[in-house]
Amino acid sequence: MKKRTPSPALRALAAAFPQSIPIMTGFLFLGMTYGILARSAGLSFWHPALTSTVVYAGSMEFLTVGLLTGAFAPLNALALTLLVNARHLFYGISMLDKYRDTGAFKPYLIFGLSDETFSVNCSAELSGIDRKWFYFFVTLLDQLYWMCGVWAGAAFGSLVQFNTEGLDFVMTAMFVVIFINQWKKEQDHTASLLGLGLSLVCLLVFGAQDFVLPAMLALLAALSALRPLLQKKEETV
């Protein structure tokens, strides 16, 4: 009996799932933290459950708890959202080539472009894998992890009482794991070292609260200027 060849979608799913495991561990715990926080602030189960589905912006969702329980100020909410999520402008620009020709997948890929999804899709090696399906499954799995964590926290948040301080370190640990994984895959570490160096400089100059946007701008300018050199080095490796 002839053995059936897995479909491109199944091969992409099999490749995407292992790449998303570090994100799963972080999103489940962090999502539960957000769900518990929302319930402890007096919101119903459906508030965090709905935002995890249609908003899907982790940092902003935490801030949404204060916006929903505070005074009605839509302009302030808009300005805060733009400020917090401004970094996605740079992610979007860097993903233009990768998400080109993704057809019907593109609207969802744009909607679901989180920091973690960007890290995986930007650095994934896709030899023999349909890139459209791979990008889709990484994006979908990451959102499902977040939603499951939030829904669990929202469901049981009113039943448990404990100090959630320090749980946000899960996000930091997750990014370290993703960075190490990407470092191991790279033949040339110029871009990674540049990112670390410029981020450190901006941290020292602008402080911990305001360094992200300047670091993104500096990194975008540096990588744009060095793009021909980096491409040439990549071709010679």
C-alpha positions in Angstrom: 0.0 0.0 0.0 1.4 3.3 -1.0 2.2 5.7 1.8 0.4 9.0 1.7 2.6 12.1 1.6 1.6 14.7 4.3 -0.1 17.8 2.9 1.8 21.1 2.8 -0.4 22.3 5.7 0.4 19.3 7.9 4.2 19.6 7.2 4.0 23.3 8.0 2.2 22.6 11.3 4.7 19.9 12.2 7.5 22.5 11.6 5.7 25.4 13.4 4.8 23.6 16.6 8.3 22.9 17.9 9.3 26.5 17.1 6.4 27.8 19.2 7.0 25.8 22.4 9.0 28.5 24.2 6.2 30.9 23.4 3.6 28.5 24.7 5.3 28.2 28.1 5.5 32.0 28.4 2.1 32.9 27.0 0.2 30.4 29.2 1.6 31.7 32.4 1.5 35.4 31.4 -2.0 35.0 30.0 -3.2 33.5 33.2 -1.7 36.4 35.1 -3.6 38.8 32.9 -6.9 36.9 33.3 -6.4 36.8 37.1 -5.6 40.5 37.2 -8.7 41.4 35.2 -10.9 39.4 37.5 -9.3 40.8 40.6 -10.1 44.3 39.2 -13.8 43.5 39.1 -14.1 42.7 35.4 -16.3 39.8 34.3 -14.9 36.6 32.6 -15.9 37.9 29.2 -13.8 41.1 29.3 -10.4 39.4 29.3 -11.7 36.5 27.2 -12.9 39.0 24.5 -9.8 41.2 24.5 -7.5 38.2 24.2 -9.4 37.2 21.0 -9.9 40.6 19.2 -7.3 42.8 20.7 -4.4 40.4 21.1 -1.7 42.8 22.3 -0.3 41.5 25.6 1.2 44.7 26.9 -1.8 46.8 25.9 -4.2 44.2 27.3 -2.7 44.6 30.8 -3.2 48.4 30.5 -6.7 47.9 29.3 -7.7 46.7 32.7 -7.0 50.2 34.1 -8.7 51.8 31.1 -11.9 49.8 31.5 -12.1 50.3 35.3 -11.1 54.0 35.1 -12.7 57.2 33.8 -13.9 57.2 30.2 -11.1 58.9 28.1 -11.0 57.6 24.5 -8.3 60.0 23.3 -6.0 59.1 26.1 -6.6 55.4 25.4 -5.8 56.0 21.7 -2.6 57.8 22.5 -1.5 55.2 25.0 -2.2 52.4 22.5 -0.2 54.1 19.7 2.7 54.7 22.1 2.8 51.2 23.5 2.5 49.4 20.2 4.6 51.8 18.1 7.3 49.1 17.8 4.9 47.1 15.5 5.4 49.7 12.8 9.0 48.5 12.5 8.1 44.8 12.7 5.6 45.4 9.9 8.2 47.1 7.7 10.7 44.3 8.2 8.1 41.7 7.3 7.0 43.2 4.0 9.1 40.8 1.9 8.3 37.7 4.0 4.5 38.3 4.0 4.5 39.3 0.3 2.3 36.9 -1.8 0.8 35.2 1.2 -2.7 35.8 -0.3 -5.7 35.2 1.9 -3.4 34.6 4.9 -2.0 38.1 4.9 -4.9 39.9 6.9 -4.6 37.4 9.7 -0.8 37.5 9.6 -0.9 41.3 10.0 -3.4 41.1 12.8 -1.5 38.4 14.7 2.1 39.9 14.4 3.2 39.8 18.0 6.8 40.3 19.2 7.2 36.5 19.7 5.6 35.6 16.3 7.9 38.1 14.6 10.9 36.5 16.2 10.0 33.0 15.0 8.8 34.0 11.5 11.7 36.3 10.9 14.4 33.8 11.6 12.8 30.5 10.6 14.6 28.2 8.1 11.9 26.9 5.7 13.6 24.4 3.4 10.8 22.3 1.9 8.1 23.9 4.0 5.3 26.0 2.6 6.1 29.4 4.1 2.5 30.7 3.9 1.2 27.8 6.0 4.2 28.0 8.4 3.6 31.7 9.1 -0.1 31.1 9.5 0.4 28.2 12.0 3.0 30.0 14.1 0.7 33.0 14.3 -2.4 30.9 15.1 -0.6 28.7 17.7 0.8 31.8 19.5 -2.6 33.4 19.7 -4.2 30.2 20.9 -1.6 29.9 23.7 -2.3 33.4 24.8 -6.1 32.9 24.6 -6.0 29.6 26.6 -3.9 31.2 29.3 -6.2 34.2 29.6 -9.3 32.2 29.5 -8.0 29.9 32.3 -6.9 32.8 34.4 -10.3 34.6 33.9 -12.2 31.4 34.7 -10.3 30.7 38.0 -9.2 34.2 38.9 -12.1 34.8 41.2 -11.4 31.5 43.0 -7.8 32.0 43.9 -6.0 34.9 45.7 -2.2 35.2 45.5 0.4 37.8 44.8 1.2 37.9 41.1 4.2 40.2 41.4 7.2 38.9 39.5 5.2 36.6 37.1 5.9 39.1 34.3 9.5 37.8 34.3 8.2 34.9 32.3 8.1 37.2 29.3 11.8 38.2 29.8 12.8 34.6 30.1 10.9 33.7 27.0 12.6 36.4 24.9 16.0 35.1 26.2 15.2 31.6 25.0 14.1 32.9 21.6 17.2 35.0 21.2 19.5 32.1 22.1 17.7 29.9 19.6 18.0 32.5 16.8 21.7 33.1 17.7 22.4 29.4 17.2 20.8 29.4 13.8 22.7 32.5 12.5 25.9 32.1 10.5 26.6 35.8 11.0 25.8 37.6 14.3 26.3 41.1 13.1 22.6 42.0 13.3 22.1 40.4 16.7 25.1 42.2 18.2 24.0 45.4 16.6 20.6 45.1 18.2 22.1 44.4 21.6 24.6 47.3 21.4 22.1 49.9 20.2 19.5 48.8 22.7 22.1 49.1 25.5 23.1 52.6 24.4 19.5 53.8 24.1 18.8 52.3 27.6 21.6 54.3 29.1 20.7 57.5 27.3 16.8 57.4 27.5 16.2 55.2 30.5 14.2 52.0 31.0 10.8 53.7 30.4 11.6 55.4 27.1 14.3 53.5 25.3 12.3 51.0 23.1 11.2 53.4 20.4 14.6 55.2 20.0 16.3 51.7 19.9 13.9 50.6 17.2 14.6 53.7 15.1 18.4 53.4 15.6 18.3 49.7 14.7 16.1 50.3 11.6 18.5 53.0 10.4 21.6 50.9 11.0 20.2 47.8 9.4 18.9 49.8 6.4 22.4 51.3 5.9 24.1 48.0 6.4 21.7 45.9 4.4 23.8 45.6 1.2 26.8 44.5 3.3 24.8 42.0 5.3 23.2 40.5 2.1 26.7 40.2 0.5 28.0 38.4 3.6 25.0 36.1 3.7 25.6 35.2 0.0 29.2 34.3 0.7 28.5 32.1 3.7 
